[in-house]
Amino acid sequence: MNKKILIIEDEKTSAKALEIKLQKAGYDTKTVFNGGEGLKELENGGYDLVLLDILMPIVDGWSVLEKIKEKGMQVKVIITTNLSQPEDKKRAMKMGASDFMVKSDSTLSSIVDRIQSIL
C-alpha cells in the first residue's frame, strides 16, 4: 500500500506542485490550506507523514505540531517553511518534527528525497 502524506500549506501554488511531484513518486497525498483543516484530517488518521508549513492563517504550524505531540499521534512531520533561523529549527525538532526544510533552499526533488529517507 502507498504511504499517505498530508500537505498542510497555505501557498496553493507550492502545495499543488509538491502534491503532483509526490504523486509521481508514488505517494497518496492530500493537501489542506490551513492548520485547522490539517488537524481535522489528522484526527481521521492513516497518514504516514505530514509536510507542515509554519506561517499559516487560522491555526499555525507550531500549534499543529503541539497538538500532534499532545494527542500522541504516530505521524512523522517534516517542517517546510520560509523561516530559516536556527532557533526555529531547534524548536521544531524539540517539538517532535523529524526534519526541517527551508522552502527557498529546497527543490521539490530534494523534498521527495528527504521524505523517502524518513519513510
N, C-alpha and C positions, 0 to 999 in steps of 0.2 A: 504494500500500500504506500502511496505517496505521502511524504511528510507535509504537514499543513503549516502554512506560515500566515500570520496575521500582520498586515502592514498598517500601522497607525501613524498617519502622516497628513498634515493639513495642506501641503502643497500638492494639489491634484496632479500637476504635470509630472513631478518627480515620482509620485506614488504610482501613477499609471505606467511609467517607463520601467520602474522596479518590478511591478506586477508582471508585465509582459516578459521581462528578462527571466524572472523566476519561473514562470510557467514554461518557458522554453527549456529551462534547466530541469524540468520535470517535477516541480513542486505545485501543490494545490495552494492557491493564495486567495486571500480575501483582503480587501482594502476598506478601511474606515477613515474618516477625515477629522476625528477628534477623540480625545481620551475617554469621553463619556461613552461613545459608541464602542470604543475599543474594550472597555471594561465589560459592557453588556455581552459582547462577542466572547470574551474570555470566560465569562460565567458559564456559557454553554459548553466550554471545554473543547478538548480534542485538538488543540494547537500544540505543535512541537516547538515553535519558535515565534517570537514577536520582534518585528523591526519597529522600534519606537522612537518617534521624534520627541524632543523635549518641549520646544516652544510651540504650543498649540492653544487655540481658543477652547473655552468651556472647561475641560479638565486637561492640565498639562502632563507632560511625560513623567515628571517627578512624582505626581500624585498617582499615576497609573502604576509606576514601579513600586511605590509604597503599598498600594492595595494588593498587588501580586504577592508581595512579601507577607503582608498581614494575613491574607487568606491562604497562604501556603500553597499557591498554585504551582504545579510542577511544569513550568514552561521556561525555556531559555529566552533571554532577552538581549537583543543587540540594539544599543542606542545608536540612532543615526541622526545627527544634529549638526547645526552650524556653530554650536558652542565649541570653542576649541581650547578653553582654559584647562590646565592640568587639574585644578580643583574640581571642575565639573566631572572629568573622567573619574577622579578618585571617589567622588560622591556616588556616582552611578555604580561603580564596581562594589563599593561598600554596601550599596542598597541591593546588591544581588545580580546586577547585569553581568552577562557572560562576556560582552565585548562592547567597545565604544568606538564609533567611527565618525569622523568629521566629514560631512557630506561634500564639502568643497575639495577635500583631499582624496575622495574615494570615487573610483569609477564603478559603474554597475557591475562589471566583471569582478572587481576586487570584493565587492559586497557579496556576490554569489560565492566566490572562493572562501570567504570567511564563514559564510553560512555552512558550506559543505564541511569545513573543518570542525565546526561546532556540533553539527547534527550527526 
